[in-house]
Amino acid sequence: MSMKRMRLAFLVAGLAGLSPALDAQNAKIVCWTDANGHRACGDRVPPEYAKQERKVYDEAGRVVETIQRQKTPEEIAEAERRAAEQQASRKRAEEQAAYDRFLLSAFSSVADLEKMRDERIATLDARLQLAEKSLADNENAIRQLEAQIAAAEAEGQKAPARLRQQLAEFERTLADNRRAVEKLKHDRDQIVVKFAHDIARYRELTAAAAD
């Protein structure tokens, strides 16, 4: 037995003699580091050291348990962040696996995906063409109203309130039409990107299955 363990064994025996709660068979002591950096031992840990790492020894001076120190708020926050990242990663993996199964069950070939892509793009292109025509008509109407108002003012007359009201309405409609056109363009771009990703993924999955 090492000198360290012999000292601990003697300490356990001494504590057992002092306290009826300890006996030779079940005597255990706990050691911790005090405020001066020295190791201290006893049958219980003082409250001011309860947050430290500490070791529990049996009657032979063997370590039977190591109690970890209490984590700092920063360590707890970091552990929670890592746990959240791991959970998010697992969720992404599950969602990807589910989408992979969908791709393989819904499409029998890359040509099927390309066909669906082309159909959706054609539908959006038709809507975009109508929206752009409406936008052009709107801009033309505004130019005509502005010309009428300018002509009236050039003759020293006040433009009819009706014309100004119509102009305001067309300008509001113009803003709505511009947003509609931009959204359709965005949707079209998204479809192109999505199907490019799906086609590439489908090829990966079918190639892996073939191997």
N, C-alpha and C positions, 0 to 999 in steps of 0.2 A: 504494500500500500504506500502511495506517495505521501510525502510530508503534508501536502495540502489536504489530502483526504483524511489523514490521521488527525490533523487539527480540527477539521469539520466534524469528524466522528466524536472527538473529545467534547466539542461544543454541543453536539446533540445530546451526549450523555449528561453534560452539565445542565442543559436546559431541562432535560427529563427529570433530573433531581430537584430542580427548583419549582417545576410546575406539575401538579397532579394531572393536568390535562394531557401530558406527554408521557409515553412509556417507552421502554427499550425497543419494543417491536415496531411501534408506529411513529416513533419520533421523526419529525421532519423539520428542517429549518429553511428559511428563505434568506438569500443574500442579495444585497443591493449596493449601490454606490452612494456614499453620503455627500454632503455639501463640500467636503474637502477633497473629494476624489478618492476616498478610501473605501474599501469594501467593508460593509457592516452586515452582520447576520443576526437573526433572531427567529422566534417562533411566529412573529407577525411583522408586517411592514408598516412603518410609521406612515400616517396619512400623507405627509409631504413628499414621500418617495413612491407613492402608489402608482404614479404614471410612468415610472421607469421600467426598463426591462429588468427582470429579476429571475433568479434561478432557485429552484427548490431541490434540496438535497435529502437523501434518506439517511438512516442511522450509520451507514458505512461511508458517507461522504460522497455518494454517487449522485449525479444530477438526474433527477426523475422527471423534471418538468422545467421548461423555459417559458416564462410568461413575457410576451412581447410588450414593449413600451407602447403607450398610447400615442396614436398618430397625431401629428399637428393638423390644424385646419387646412393648411396648404396641401399636405399629403392626402388628406381625405378628399379634397376637391379634385386633385389629380387622379386619384383612384376612381372617383365617380366619372370623371371625363373619359378615362380609358374604358370604363365599363360601358358608357354610352356609345363610344366609338365602336366597340366590339358588337354591341347590340345592333347598331345601324348597319355594320358590315354584314352581320348575319341576315338581317332583313333584306338588304340589297341582293345577297346571294340567293335567298329564297325566292325573291321576286324574279330574278333573272332565270332561275331554274323553271319557274312556272311559265314565264314567257317563252322559254326555249321549247317547252312541251307544247305550248299553243302553236308556235311556228311549225313544228313538225307534224302536228295533227291537222292544222288548217290548210296547209299548202303541200302539194305533192311534188312541186318543182319550183325552180327559180322563175320559170316562165309564168307561173301562177302569180307570184308576187309582182312581177313586172306588169302583168295585165291589170292587176288591181291598182297599182301605182298610176298607170297611164289613164285608167278610168277616172280616178279621183282628180288627177291633174286636169283632165279634159273638162270635168264638171266645174272646177274652180276657174279655169280659163274662160269658160262661157260666162260665169257670173262676173268675172273681172272685166270682161269686154262690155257687158251691160253697165257695170258700175262706172267704167271710164267714159262711156258714152253719156251717161247721166251727168257726170262731172263736167264734161265738155259743154253739154247743153246748158248746164247751170252757169258756167263761166260766160257763155255767150249771152245769156239772158241778163246777167249782171252788167256786161259791157253795154248792152242796148239801153238798159235803164239809166246807167251812168251818163250815156250820151244824151238821152232825153232830158235829164236833169241839168246837164251842162248847157244844153241848147236853150232851155228856159231861162237859166240864170244869165246867159250871154245876152239875152234880149231884155235884161233888167227885170225879169219876172221871177216870182218865187215859185219854185217847183211845187207841183201839187203834192199834198201830204200822201196821197194814194201812191205816188211813185216812190217816195221815200220809204213808205211802209213795205212796198213790194221789194225794194232793194234790200231792206233789212232782213226780210224773210228769206230771200234768195241767198244772202250772205250766210245766214245760219244753216241753210240747207247745204251750201257749198262746203262748210266746215264738216258737216256730217258725211257728205259724200267723199271728201278727202280721207277721213278716218276709215270709211268703209273700204276704199281702194287700198289703203295701206295695210289694213287687216287682211284682206284677201291675198295681197302679195306676200305678207308674212306667212299666212297659212300655206300658201303654195310652196314657199321655201322650206317650211317645216316638213311638209309631206315628202319633198325630195330628199331631205336629210334623213328622215325616219326610214323611208324605204331603202335608201342606200345602206343604212345600218342593218336593217332587217335582212336584206339580201346577203350582205357580207356574213352576218351571223348564221344564216341558214346554210350557207356554203360550208362554214366551219363545222356545223353540227353534222351535216350529211357526210362530209369528208371523214370526220372522226368515227361515225357509225360504220363507214365503209372499211376503215382500217380494223 
